[in-house]
Amino acid sequence: MASLLPSALPQPLPEPASAQQLEQLAADLRAAGLMPLRSSGELEQLSADAFVYSPVLQPLLQGLRAQLGVRAVNAEQVLAVAAACGRYGVSLTLRGAGTGNYGQATPLAGGLVLELSAMNRLQQLDPASGVFTAEAGILLVDLEEQLQVRGRELRLVPSTVRSASLAGYLAGGSSGIGSLRWGFLRDPGHLLGLEIVTLESTPRLLQLGAAEAQAINHAYGCNGIITSATMASAAAVPWQQWVLEFASWEQALAAAQQLPNTALLLNALCALEGPVAQWMPWPKGCPPATASGHRLLILAAPDARLALDALLPRLGGQLVWEAPQGQSRGIPLRELCWNHTTLHARSHDPGFTYLQLLLPQPEQAALEALRQRWGHDVLWHLEAVRAQGQQRLACLPLVRWRGREALEELIRQACDLGCLLFNPHAITVEDGGLGGVDAEQVAAKASYDPAGLLNPGKLRGWLERSALVGA
Ligand SMILES: Cc1cc2nc3c(=O)[nH]c(=O)nc-3n(C[C@H](O)[C@H](O)[C@H](O)COP(=O)(O)OP(=O)(O)OC[C@H]3O[C@@H](n4cnc5c(N)ncnc54)[C@H](O)[C@@H]3O)c2cc1C
């Protein structure tokens, strides 16, 4: 049976650039007014991301470095970088803020890393439709702030909203706060267009409509360099943060199943079992959790509060803290959920790693079977999401690291129970969130990166195609 966990880097990978290629590349970059970055500190900083959460990926990716780095400030400079890489056959990996979890932005074969944080403008917002266009490197938090003063907000943000970039989220992320309402980033209707630069002998600056842009969405920058994105937004809501506490996990789970199916307007619902809740750095004024206090973290519209009062006695929980989002002190709820839960838990006990699953319905049977087998080696963290039009529970359990075989057994049991895996211990687009080869992603790479220089090794469909073409 093929292993679900990589034990080596994907192949084939190109050779790292030679000293001569690097010198030629650096000279062309300088001629275009760009400053090549080559100090080991800069290259280290430009090459790593949060892959350390995976003890499977860490030994494979640790120490992999770009050979050269560069920061571009506009699309013309991006075109110049792409042209120079194409000219000398040097691979090119894009970098947003480097908060990806699976080494998405870590170059597997050296080459150049291109960072676009200076391309950070909100270029356009249509007040009638809320459709906006923004440059690739804008931080989501800055984009959110500029939309909010115009009465709009981002439909989806990762819990890394304060540090992540727009293009990095589109190319490497998938879901987050807002997924309860709006589903996943790849769902049609969020991404409405992209401006990209291709990596060809003469790179092109292309405007892609919603249909063509979809192939670049969640492709780890393997098939086009995003320079700006056009997306739908939502009407801004002054979200309220609530922490509900339950004396039993069964009650908390039942509430997590029921609340998204009411008419309460919710933007996020995260369920943490007591031992996990106990490790969270709760906002100021929120009572600390105990191992027997299971918690729901909720973002709700102000008008949901009256309905909550009526629902709580039936759900069996109590409201232990509330505050408007943006007005509480300490860490806000949206930095205690999604993979921030993993981050905070690991800061207490780095012996935990994690998984990402969509649970089958009803969730109780799968959770109970996994609990029976794994006991306290698996601690429960759930997130409410909308998947293909239905309210579902995703799950990012904390998993005590007992080695590859145990992790693989856990994954296989979860899949046998009907869970859908979004494997955070995988290197390629397909083996992580996507699940399988997307022919359109591969076709886009053939059109926009025919020499296969963009983020080599990350698109399995391209590696398999290359093997076939080469055979
Ligand atoms: C604590 C923690 C919490 C997280 N929570 C969430 C969450 O709630 N939801 C979620 O989806 N993810 C989450 N993530 C993963 C990650 O933070 C997000 O996916 C984030 O949006 C990535 O943005 P970034 O700017 O850091 O991108 P990077 O990590 O720099 O890059 C991500 C990918 O995008 C590519 N890329 C970057 N810029 C471009 C470009 N201009 N053109 C083409 N490709 C490009 C990179 O090559 C890389 O493959 C979390 C990670 C951590 C560590």
The ligand as an SDF file (V2000), in Angstrom:
LIG
                    3D

 53 58  0  0  0  0  0  0  0  0999 V2000
   -0.8230   29.7580   12.6970 C   0  0  0  0  0  0  0  0  0  0  0  0
   -1.3310   29.5610   11.3040 C   0  0  0  0  0  0  0  0  0  0  0  0
   -2.6830   29.6970   11.0490 C   0  0  0  0  0  0  0  0  0  0  0  0
   -3.1860   29.5150    9.7500 C   0  0  0  0  0  0  0  0  0  0  0  0
   -4.5340   29.6240    9.5170 N   0  0  0  0  0  0  0  0  0  0  0  0
   -5.0090   29.4310    8.2640 C   0  0  0  0  0  0  0  0  0  0  0  0
   -6.3970   29.5320    7.9800 C   0  0  0  0  0  0  0  0  0  0  0  0
   -7.2100   29.8580    8.8490 O   0  0  0  0  0  0  0  0  0  0  0  0
   -6.8060   29.2840    6.7140 N   0  0  0  0  0  0  0  0  0  0  0  0
   -5.9300   28.9740    5.7050 C   0  0  0  0  0  0  0  0  0  0  0  0
   -6.3490   28.7650    4.5670 O   0  0  0  0  0  0  0  0  0  0  0  0
   -4.6060   28.9240    5.9340 N   0  0  0  0  0  0  0  0  0  0  0  0
   -4.1290   29.1330    7.1720 C   0  0  0  0  0  0  0  0  0  0  0  0
   -2.7830   29.0740    7.4020 N   0  0  0  0  0  0  0  0  0  0  0  0
   -1.8630   28.9250    6.2730 C   0  0  0  0  0  0  0  0  0  0  0  0
   -1.3890   30.3190    5.7350 C   0  0  0  0  0  0  0  0  0  0  0  0
   -1.2490   31.2420    6.7780 O   0  0  0  0  0  0  0  0  0  0  0  0
   -2.3430   30.9140    4.7700 C   0  0  0  0  0  0  0  0  0  0  0  0
   -2.5630   30.0550    3.7150 O   0  0  0  0  0  0  0  0  0  0  0  0
   -1.8530   32.2620    4.2480 C   0  0  0  0  0  0  0  0  0  0  0  0
   -2.8700   32.8900    3.6110 O   0  0  0  0  0  0  0  0  0  0  0  0
   -0.6570   32.2030    3.3540 C   0  0  0  0  0  0  0  0  0  0  0  0
   -0.3280   33.5340    2.9850 O   0  0  0  0  0  0  0  0  0  0  0  0
    1.1730   34.0190    2.8850 P   0  0  0  0  0  0  0  0  0  0  0  0
    1.1740   35.4130    2.3770 O   0  0  0  0  0  0  0  0  0  0  0  0
    1.9020   33.7790    4.1390 O   0  0  0  0  0  0  0  0  0  0  0  0
    1.6980   33.0530    1.7390 O   0  0  0  0  0  0  0  0  0  0  0  0
    3.0460   32.2320    1.6180 P   0  0  0  0  0  0  0  0  0  0  0  0
    3.1250   31.2220    2.7140 O   0  0  0  0  0  0  0  0  0  0  0  0
    4.1920   33.1480    1.4670 O   0  0  0  0  0  0  0  0  0  0  0  0
    2.7920   31.5020    0.2380 O   0  0  0  0  0  0  0  0  0  0  0  0
    1.7820   30.5520    0.0890 C   0  0  0  0  0  0  0  0  0  0  0  0
    1.8460   29.9940   -1.3320 C   0  0  0  0  0  0  0  0  0  0  0  0
    1.4620   31.0160   -2.2310 O   0  0  0  0  0  0  0  0  0  0  0  0
    2.4600   31.1860   -3.2320 C   0  0  0  0  0  0  0  0  0  0  0  0
    2.4590   32.6090   -3.5980 N   0  0  0  0  0  0  0  0  0  0  0  0
    2.7330   33.6600   -2.8010 C   0  0  0  0  0  0  0  0  0  0  0  0
    2.6340   34.8000   -3.4900 N   0  0  0  0  0  0  0  0  0  0  0  0
    2.2820   34.4600   -4.7640 C   0  0  0  0  0  0  0  0  0  0  0  0
    2.0580   35.1980   -5.9620 C   0  0  0  0  0  0  0  0  0  0  0  0
    2.1820   36.5210   -6.0100 N   0  0  0  0  0  0  0  0  0  0  0  0
    1.7080   34.5110   -7.0700 N   0  0  0  0  0  0  0  0  0  0  0  0
    1.5900   33.1490   -7.0590 C   0  0  0  0  0  0  0  0  0  0  0  0
    1.8250   32.4180   -5.9660 N   0  0  0  0  0  0  0  0  0  0  0  0
    2.1580   33.0560   -4.8280 C   0  0  0  0  0  0  0  0  0  0  0  0
    3.7460   30.7310   -2.5850 C   0  0  0  0  0  0  0  0  0  0  0  0
    4.7120   30.3160   -3.5430 O   0  0  0  0  0  0  0  0  0  0  0  0
    3.2480   29.5610   -1.7620 C   0  0  0  0  0  0  0  0  0  0  0  0
    3.1740   28.4120   -2.5640 O   0  0  0  0  0  0  0  0  0  0  0  0
   -2.2770   29.2120    8.6960 C   0  0  0  0  0  0  0  0  0  0  0  0
   -0.9080   29.1020    8.9600 C   0  0  0  0  0  0  0  0  0  0  0  0
   -0.4330   29.2630   10.2420 C   0  0  0  0  0  0  0  0  0  0  0  0
    1.0370   29.1440   10.4870 C   0  0  0  0  0  0  0  0  0  0  0  0
  1  2  1  0
  2  3  1  0
  2 52  2  0
  3  4  2  0
  4  5  1  0
  4 50  1  0
  5  6  2  0
  6  7  1  0
  6 13  1  0
  7  8  2  0
  7  9  1  0
  9 10  1  0
 10 11  2  0
 10 12  1  0
 12 13  2  0
 13 14  1  0
 14 15  1  0
 14 50  1  0
 15 16  1  0
 16 17  1  0
 16 18  1  0
 18 19  1  0
 18 20  1  0
 20 21  1  0
 20 22  1  0
 22 23  1  0
 23 24  1  0
 24 25  2  0
 24 26  1  0
 24 27  1  0
 27 28  1  0
 28 29  2  0
 28 30  1  0
 28 31  1  0
 31 32  1  0
 32 33  1  0
 33 34  1  0
 33 48  1  0
 34 35  1  0
 35 36  1  0
 35 46  1  0
 36 37  1  0
 36 45  1  0
 37 38  2  0
 38 39  1  0
 39 40  1  0
 39 45  2  0
 40 41  1  0
 40 42  2  0
 42 43  1  0
 43 44  2  0
 44 45  1  0
 46 47  1  0
 46 48  1  0
 48 49  1  0
 50 51  2  0
 51 52  1  0
 52 53  1  0
M  END
$$$$
